[in-house]
Amino acid sequence: MKHTQKMRNSSIELLRVISMLMVVAHHFVVHNLDNAWDINGDSSRFLIAVFAAPLGKISIVSFFAVTAWFLCEKESGFRVSFQRVWKMELQVLFYAWGMCILFVIFDRKLLNVSTILKSFFPVSTDLWWYVTSYILFLLLFPFLNKGLYLLGKQYHLYLCLVTIVVWGGDSRGFTKWIHGFSE
């Protein structure tokens, strides 16, 4: 299958940019040293805390979906996937080793055997969960892409609907709802 160069959809690109900003806002609120929920009457901080925390989780999925969308438009063979994995592995090693060196120079108390091991094997030790998940996706992508293509549009739609029904909501609420019928 020959892929041609297509113009990117600016609406999809905008969704990707907004998703990135929401992920950053989520990390600012959830992983900040100051507790964002201890707000002293500042309504702007309250709004950021209320919207950034849950929307950040949704934005991770949105960002990944847009990235997968663009991957589907490109060549998707095994060789290309392995090249993407290798390129990302090199980038991750650069950042992991760089941060390990910074720990050695500036803050040795944060340096331990676990940190050094994770710096030398960042993907396999799951140093950054998103990178590890994305690399696993890239390795599985040729199979998934081929399988979804062979599935056809109608069954692909059914698969999406079943997935949304099964994993789309809060499973604890769904479980309580189901148990409510059995009582």
C-alpha positions in Angstrom: 0.0 0.0 0.0 1.6 3.3 -1.1 1.0 6.3 1.1 1.0 9.8 -0.3 1.9 12.9 1.6 -1.3 14.5 2.9 -2.0 18.0 4.3 -2.5 17.9 8.0 -5.9 18.8 9.4 -5.5 21.9 11.4 -8.5 21.0 13.7 -6.8 17.8 14.6 -3.5 19.6 15.2 -5.3 22.1 17.4 -6.7 19.2 19.4 -3.2 17.9 19.8 -1.9 21.2 21.0 -4.8 21.7 23.5 -4.2 18.2 24.8 -0.5 18.9 25.4 -1.4 22.1 27.3 -4.0 20.3 29.4 -1.5 17.5 30.3 1.0 20.2 31.4 -1.8 21.9 33.4 -2.7 18.5 35.0 0.9 17.9 36.0 1.1 21.4 37.4 -2.0 20.9 39.6 -1.6 17.2 40.6 2.1 16.9 40.9 2.8 20.4 42.4 4.5 20.7 45.7 1.7 23.0 46.8 -1.6 21.3 47.3 -3.9 22.8 44.7 -7.0 21.9 46.7 -5.9 24.1 49.7 -7.1 27.2 48.0 -7.4 30.5 49.9 -10.3 32.1 48.1 -8.5 32.5 44.7 -11.1 31.6 42.2 -8.7 31.3 39.3 -6.6 28.7 41.1 -9.8 26.9 42.0 -10.9 26.7 38.4 -7.5 25.5 37.3 -7.5 22.8 40.0 -11.1 21.7 39.2 -10.7 21.5 35.4 -7.0 20.6 35.0 -7.0 17.5 37.2 -9.7 15.5 35.3 -9.2 17.0 31.9 -5.5 16.1 32.0 -6.4 12.4 32.1 -8.7 12.8 29.2 -6.1 14.8 27.3 -3.6 12.0 27.6 -6.0 9.7 25.7 -6.8 12.5 23.2 -3.1 13.2 22.6 -2.4 9.5 22.0 -5.4 9.1 19.7 -4.3 12.0 17.6 -0.8 10.6 17.4 -2.1 7.2 16.4 -4.3 8.9 13.8 -1.3 10.5 12.2 0.7 7.2 12.4 -2.1 5.5 10.4 -1.7 7.9 7.6 2.0 7.0 7.2 3.8 3.9 6.1 3.3 1.2 8.8 5.5 -1.8 8.2 7.7 -3.6 10.7 10.9 -1.9 9.6 9.4 1.6 10.0 8.0 0.8 13.4 11.4 -0.6 14.6 13.1 2.6 13.2 10.6 4.7 15.2 11.3 2.7 18.3 15.1 2.9 17.9 14.9 6.7 17.4 12.7 7.2 20.5 15.0 4.9 22.5 18.0 7.0 21.7 16.1 10.2 22.7 15.0 8.6 25.9 18.5 7.5 26.7 19.8 11.0 26.0 17.4 12.5 28.6 17.8 9.7 31.2 21.6 9.9 31.1 21.5 13.7 31.1 19.4 13.8 34.2 21.5 11.1 35.9 24.6 13.3 35.2 22.8 16.3 36.6 22.0 14.3 39.7 25.7 13.4 40.0 26.7 17.1 39.7 24.0 18.9 41.6 22.2 16.6 44.0 23.9 13.3 44.8 21.4 12.4 47.6 18.8 11.7 44.8 21.2 9.3 43.2 21.0 5.6 44.1 21.4 2.2 42.4 17.7 2.2 41.3 18.1 5.6 39.6 21.3 4.6 37.8 19.7 1.3 36.6 16.6 3.2 35.4 18.8 5.7 33.6 20.6 2.9 31.7 17.3 1.0 30.9 14.6 3.7 30.9 12.1 1.9 28.7 12.3 -1.6 30.2 12.3 -0.2 33.8 9.3 2.0 33.0 11.1 5.1 34.1 8.5 7.2 32.2 5.2 5.3 31.8 4.0 7.1 28.7 7.2 6.5 26.8 7.2 2.8 27.6 3.5 2.5 26.7 4.1 4.4 23.4 7.1 2.2 22.5 5.0 -0.9 23.1 2.3 0.6 20.9 4.8 1.2 18.1 5.9 -2.4 18.3 2.3 -3.7 18.1 1.2 -1.0 15.6 1.8 -3.0 12.4 -0.3 -5.8 13.7 -3.1 -3.5 15.0 -3.1 -1.5 11.8 -3.4 -4.5 9.6 -6.0 -6.1 11.8 -8.2 -3.0 11.9 -7.9 -2.7 8.1 -9.0 -6.3 7.6 -11.8 -5.9 10.1 -13.5 -3.4 7.9 -15.4 -0.1 8.7 -18.6 -1.6 10.1 -16.9 -4.1 12.5 -14.3 -1.4 13.4 -17.3 0.8 14.5 -18.7 -2.1 16.5 -15.4 -2.6 18.2 -15.2 1.1 19.1 -18.7 1.0 20.5 -18.1 -2.1 22.6 -14.8 -0.6 23.9 -16.5 2.6 24.9 -19.3 0.7 26.7 -17.0 -1.7 28.5 -14.2 0.8 29.5 -15.7 4.2 28.9 -17.3 4.8 32.2 -16.3 4.5 35.8 -16.2 0.8 36.4 -16.8 1.1 40.1 -20.1 3.0 39.4 -21.0 0.4 36.8 -20.3 -2.4 39.2 -22.5 -0.8 41.9 -25.2 -0.4 39.4 -25.1 -4.0 38.4 -25.0 -5.2 42.0 -28.1 -3.0 42.6 -30.1 -5.2 40.4 -29.0 -8.4 42.1 -30.1 -7.3 45.6 
